[in-house]
């Protein structure tokens, strides 16, 4: 796999490098949203425009991919659609900039991926808004809450470990079946549960104790 102009980069290292860059950038972006003068949100509008242009232009000039990654890459739209939606749903005084960023983030997702991904995001967003505005009893199920607690671990291991498990199942059966994805997720969930109970939960308790002092 090629990362930027560097050939033969392992997929895991490429993915982690991309994510580490994005995490650093997202921390800066989130701090901009805390700007009481609202100037930070105007920066996002400019960043979204630049990100979209770099995404389109990088297909013609591959070296622009570095700048594209440094503006948030493919993940920018997902980050900003979540942040802007949070402010739209919680702020008493509705601000136009939040809506502009929300709709520009949708455009960003369509450009960086495709219309099918956008439809999936749109459906998820509608369901999310409905559940926030009109909570139902099913949202309080212990299993769903526990899946939420282990979701970050699932996110961290789903790609490399998940793909290995899925490929092993496909090799054993000799064919692909959508049910194998479900089996893989169950295994990932069980692994995440073990890591959460014996590692992350203890770390969270240590952090809580230190913060309480």
C-alpha positions, 0 to 999 in steps of 0.5 A: 500500500502507498501512503502519500508518495511512500511505497510498500507501507503496511496497511496498519501503519498507514491507517494509524499514521492517518488517524494520529494526524487526524486526532491531533487536528481534531483536538485543534478543531474542537478547541475552535468550537469553544470560542465564545466569539464564534470566530472558530466556526467561520474557520471551519467553513474555510477549512471545509472548502479547502479540504474539498478542493484538495480532495478533488485536486489530489487526484490530478496532483498526488502530492496535494494528498499531504495537505488534504490529510493535514486539513482532516482528510476523509474524516473531516466531514464526519467530525464536523457533522457530529460537532455541528449537530450537537450545537444545533440540538443543544444551543438555545440560540440557534446560529446560522454557522452551525447549519452551514457547517452541518450542510457543508459537512454533508457535501464533504462526505459525498465528495470524499466517499459516495452517495451510498455512504451519504444515504447511510449517514443521513438515515443514521442522523435522522434516527439519532435526532429522533432518539435524542428528541423522543427517547424510547425505552429500548435505548435504555437496554443494558446491552445497548449501553454496554455496547456503547461503553465498549465501542471505542475498543471495538473501533480500535480493533475492528480493522486489523483483527476484524479483517483477519477473523473475517478472512479466516472464516472465508478461507475455511468456508471457501466463499463469502456470506454477509452472515460472516460479518455478523459472526466477526462482529460477535467475536470482536464484541467478546474481545472488546468486552474482555479488554474493557473489563480487565484493562480500560475499566480499571484505567477509568477508575484510576483516572476518576480517583485522581480527578476526585483528589 
